[in-house]
Amino acid sequence: MKARAFAYARPRTLDDAHAAFAAAEGDASYISGGQSLVPALAMRLQAPQVLVDLAGIEALRGVRLEGDWLRIGALTRHADALTDPLIRAHAPLLSAAAPFVAHPAIRNRGTLGGSVALADPASEFPAMMLAMGAEMEIFGPEGLRRVPADDYFQDLYQTAIVPGEILVALHVPVVGPRRCWAFDELARRRGDYAMVGGGILAERDGGRIGALRIAFFSVGPTPMRARAAEAVLTGRVPDADAIADAQRALDADIDPLDDEEVPAPMRRHLARVLLGRLVRKLEIA
């Protein structure tokens, strides 16, 4: 199949991009890397009158430190999570997750902002934003606003972004010297969507696990925060008993869909196995 005919706009500013969207009376789509949108257009799952290309907007580019936050422009490529020194130093879960995302051709074109805006519950980067406690910078008619990851992911492919708004940047709290982290996923083949995946960002506390955030993907309609498991692990030595207690608590945190390929009970089991692997990977000592 081929995409339906559409008009094309390539604005240079956020205001111009929003104006182009508004002029189409909502019958428009923003595009950045296009790794999800282009196939949807080709299959006519989406058929906007206007395609608004965000690639020329300088405000969406760049990675820089801003005090205790790392600002990652929405047009930052997946591949940059592997190579950018600021991301590797201050947002290491993104660097840990990046090699698992699809294949090099996808990573070279896909953008972090596009992934987080789409909010595919089976994708790595949205869940890592949740694990890191990131905030999303969004531009709309009232200007800029920032939304914490805990409030950003709302339902299946639904976020705090309303039609016409643009995800501008991802703000990640800078990782300090007492932090440790782990990422892993279980997939049939490297590059496939994971059957289950997750990441942990934790503080070291004298050989024990301090404050931590755990996020999973492919276990519910959104990236899922494992709050019950976090509560069980906080203040504990990461031994076999702590892991077993956290694995039992995890059932309250996830809501996997039941499908023929990976039934919900299987996803729950895999999530418990993965949680054990993640905790064992943490360098708490």
C-alpha positions as CSV (number, residue, x, y, z in Angstrom):
1,M,0.0,0.0,0.0
2,K,0.9,3.6,-0.4
3,A,0.2,6.6,1.8
4,R,-2.7,8.9,0.8
5,A,-1.8,12.2,-0.7
6,F,-1.0,14.9,1.9
7,A,0.4,18.4,2.1
8,Y,3.8,18.9,3.6
9,A,5.1,21.7,5.9
10,R,8.7,22.1,7.3
11,P,8.5,24.9,9.9
12,R,11.6,26.5,11.5
13,T,10.1,27.4,14.9
14,L,7.7,25.8,17.5
15,D,5.2,28.6,16.9
16,D,5.2,28.0,13.1
17,A,4.8,24.2,13.7
18,H,1.8,24.7,15.9
19,A,0.3,27.2,13.5
20,A,0.6,24.7,10.6
21,F,-1.1,22.1,12.8
22,A,-3.9,24.5,13.7
23,A,-4.4,25.6,10.1
24,A,-5.2,22.0,9.2
25,E,-7.9,22.1,11.9
26,G,-6.4,19.1,13.7
27,D,-6.1,16.9,10.5
28,A,-2.3,16.9,10.7
29,S,0.5,14.8,12.1
30,Y,3.9,15.8,13.4
31,I,6.9,13.8,12.1
32,S,10.4,13.6,13.4
33,G,12.3,10.4,12.7
34,G,9.3,8.7,11.1
35,Q,10.2,5.2,12.1
36,S,6.7,4.6,13.5
37,L,4.6,7.1,11.5
38,V,5.9,6.3,8.0
39,P,4.8,2.6,8.2
40,A,1.4,3.8,9.6
41,L,1.0,6.2,6.7
42,A,2.0,3.4,4.2
43,M,-0.7,1.1,5.7
44,R,-3.2,4.0,5.8
45,L,-3.6,3.5,9.6
46,Q,-3.1,7.3,9.6
47,A,-4.1,9.6,6.8
48,P,-3.5,13.3,7.7
49,Q,-4.1,16.1,5.4
50,V,-0.9,17.8,6.4
51,L,2.4,16.3,7.5
52,V,4.4,18.8,9.7
53,D,8.1,18.0,9.7
54,L,9.8,19.0,12.9
55,A,13.3,18.2,11.8
56,G,14.2,21.9,11.0
57,I,13.4,23.3,14.5
58,E,16.6,24.0,16.3
59,A,14.8,24.2,19.7
60,L,14.3,20.4,19.5
61,R,18.0,19.7,19.2
62,G,21.0,19.4,21.5
63,V,22.0,17.7,24.7
64,R,23.2,19.9,27.6
65,L,23.5,20.1,31.4
66,E,21.2,22.5,33.1
67,G,22.1,22.4,36.8
68,D,21.0,19.1,38.2
69,W,19.2,18.1,35.0
70,L,20.3,16.8,31.7
71,R,18.2,18.3,28.9
72,I,17.9,16.0,25.8
73,G,16.3,17.6,22.8
74,A,13.4,15.6,21.3
75,L,15.2,15.2,18.0
76,T,18.1,13.3,19.6
77,R,18.6,10.0,17.7
78,H,18.4,6.6,19.3
79,A,22.0,6.1,18.3
80,D,23.1,9.2,20.2
81,A,22.1,7.4,23.4
82,L,25.0,5.1,22.7
83,T,27.6,7.7,21.8
84,D,26.8,11.0,23.4
85,P,29.1,11.5,26.4
86,L,26.6,13.5,28.4
87,I,23.9,10.9,28.0
88,R,26.3,8.0,28.9
89,A,27.5,9.9,32.0
90,H,24.3,11.3,33.3
91,A,21.4,9.2,31.9
92,P,23.1,5.8,31.8
93,L,19.8,3.8,31.6
94,L,19.3,5.3,28.1
95,S,22.7,4.1,27.0
96,A,22.1,0.7,28.5
97,A,18.8,0.3,26.7
98,A,19.8,1.7,23.3
99,P,21.5,-1.5,22.0
100,F,18.3,-3.4,22.5
101,V,16.2,-1.0,20.5
102,A,15.3,-2.5,17.1
103,H,18.3,-2.5,14.7
104,P,21.0,0.0,13.7
105,A,19.0,1.4,10.7
106,I,16.1,2.2,13.0
107,R,18.4,3.6,15.7
108,N,20.1,5.9,13.2
109,R,16.8,7.6,12.2
110,G,14.5,7.2,15.2
111,T,14.3,10.0,17.8
112,L,14.1,9.7,21.5
113,G,11.3,12.3,21.5
114,G,9.3,10.3,18.9
115,S,9.6,7.2,21.0
116,V,8.4,8.9,24.2
117,A,5.7,10.8,22.3
118,L,4.3,7.6,20.8
119,A,4.6,5.9,24.2
120,D,4.5,2.3,22.9
121,P,4.1,0.2,26.1
122,A,6.6,-2.4,24.6
123,S,9.3,0.2,23.9
124,E,12.5,0.6,26.0
125,F,12.9,4.4,26.1
126,P,9.5,5.4,27.6
127,A,10.0,3.0,30.4
128,M,13.5,4.2,31.1
129,M,12.1,7.8,31.4
130,L,9.8,6.5,34.1
131,A,12.7,4.6,35.8
132,M,14.8,7.8,35.8
133,G,12.1,10.1,37.1
134,A,12.4,12.3,33.9
135,E,10.2,15.2,33.1
136,M,8.8,15.9,29.6
137,E,9.0,19.5,28.2
138,I,5.9,20.1,26.1
139,F,5.0,23.1,23.9
140,G,1.4,24.2,23.3
141,P,-0.8,27.3,22.9
142,E,0.0,28.4,26.4
143,G,3.7,28.0,26.0
144,L,6.1,25.5,27.6
145,R,5.2,23.2,30.5
146,R,7.0,20.2,32.2
147,V,5.2,17.0,33.1
148,P,6.8,14.3,35.4
149,A,7.0,10.8,33.9
150,D,4.7,9.5,36.6
151,D,1.9,11.7,35.2
152,Y,2.9,11.7,31.6
153,F,2.0,8.1,30.6
154,Q,-1.8,7.8,31.0
155,D,-3.1,4.8,29.0
156,L,-2.4,2.8,25.9
157,Y,-0.6,5.2,23.5
158,Q,-2.1,8.1,25.5
159,T,0.1,10.7,27.2
160,A,-0.2,14.1,28.7
161,I,0.3,15.6,25.3
162,V,-2.9,16.9,23.8
163,P,-3.5,17.3,20.0
164,G,-1.3,20.0,18.5
165,E,1.2,20.0,21.3
166,I,4.9,19.2,20.7
167,L,7.3,17.2,22.9
168,V,10.3,19.6,23.0
169,A,12.8,17.9,25.3
170,L,13.4,15.2,27.9
171,H,14.8,16.4,31.3
172,V,16.6,13.7,33.2
173,P,17.8,14.1,36.8
174,V,21.6,13.9,36.8
175,V,22.9,10.6,38.2
176,G,25.1,11.1,41.3
177,P,28.1,9.1,42.5
178,R,25.9,7.0,44.9
179,R,23.6,5.8,42.1
180,C,23.7,2.4,40.4
181,W,21.5,1.0,37.7
182,A,20.6,-2.1,35.6
183,F,18.7,-2.8,32.4
184,D,17.7,-6.0,30.8
185,E,15.0,-7.5,28.6
186,L,13.8,-10.9,27.4
187,A,13.1,-11.3,23.7
188,R,13.0,-14.2,21.3
189,R,15.5,-12.5,19.0
190,R,17.7,-9.4,19.5
191,G,15.9,-6.5,18.0
192,D,12.4,-8.0,18.4
193,Y,9.9,-6.4,20.8
194,A,10.6,-7.7,24.2
195,M,8.3,-10.2,25.9
196,V,9.2,-8.2,29.1
197,G,11.9,-5.7,29.9
198,G,12.8,-3.3,32.7
199,G,15.3,-1.0,34.3
200,I,16.3,0.0,37.9
201,L,17.9,3.2,39.1
202,A,18.9,3.0,42.8
203,E,21.0,4.7,45.4
204,R,23.7,2.9,47.4
205,D,23.2,3.0,51.2
206,G,26.0,1.3,53.0
207,G,25.6,-2.1,51.2
208,R,21.8,-1.7,51.1
209,I,19.4,-0.5,48.5
210,G,18.4,3.1,49.1
211,A,15.8,5.1,47.2
212,L,15.0,3.4,43.9
213,R,12.7,3.4,40.9
214,I,11.8,0.3,38.9
215,A,10.0,0.4,35.5
216,F,8.9,-2.4,33.2
217,F,7.7,-2.5,29.7
218,S,5.6,-5.0,27.8
219,V,3.7,-5.8,31.0
220,G,0.7,-3.5,30.7
221,P,-1.0,-0.7,28.7
222,T,1.8,1.8,29.6
223,P,5.3,1.7,31.0
224,M,4.7,0.3,34.5
225,R,6.3,1.6,37.7
226,A,6.9,-1.3,40.2
227,R,6.1,0.6,43.4
228,A,5.2,-2.4,45.5
229,A,8.5,-4.1,44.6
230,E,10.4,-0.8,45.3
231,A,8.9,-0.6,48.8
232,V,10.0,-4.2,49.5
233,L,13.5,-3.6,48.3
234,T,14.2,-0.2,49.9
235,G,16.6,-0.5,52.8
236,R,17.3,-4.2,52.1
237,V,20.5,-6.0,51.3
238,P,19.9,-7.4,47.8
239,D,20.1,-11.0,48.8
240,A,17.9,-14.0,47.8
241,D,15.2,-13.3,50.5
242,A,14.8,-9.6,49.4
243,I,14.6,-10.6,45.8
244,A,12.0,-13.3,46.5
245,D,9.9,-10.8,48.5
246,A,10.1,-8.3,45.7
247,Q,9.2,-10.9,43.1
248,R,6.0,-11.7,45.0
249,A,5.2,-8.0,45.4
250,L,5.6,-7.5,41.7
251,D,2.3,-9.1,40.9
252,A,0.5,-6.0,42.3
253,D,2.5,-3.7,40.0
254,I,2.0,-5.1,36.5
255,D,-1.0,-5.7,34.3
256,P,0.0,-7.8,31.3
257,L,-2.4,-8.3,28.5
258,D,-3.3,-11.9,27.6
259,D,-2.4,-12.8,24.1
260,E,-1.8,-16.0,22.1
261,E,2.0,-15.5,21.7
262,V,2.8,-14.6,25.4
263,P,-0.1,-15.3,27.8
264,A,-0.4,-13.0,30.8
265,P,0.7,-15.7,33.3
266,M,3.9,-16.2,31.2
267,R,4.6,-12.5,31.2
268,R,4.2,-12.3,35.0
269,H,6.6,-15.2,35.4
270,L,9.1,-13.6,33.0
271,A,8.8,-10.3,34.8
272,R,9.6,-12.0,38.1
273,V,12.6,-13.7,36.6
274,L,13.8,-10.4,35.1
275,L,13.4,-8.5,38.3
276,G,15.7,-11.0,40.0
277,R,18.3,-10.5,37.3
278,L,18.1,-6.7,37.5
279,V,18.5,-6.6,41.3
280,R,21.5,-9.0,41.1
281,K,23.1,-6.7,38.5
282,L,23.0,-3.7,40.9
283,E,26.5,-2.7,42.2
284,I,25.3,-1.9,45.7
285,A,28.6,-2.5,47.6
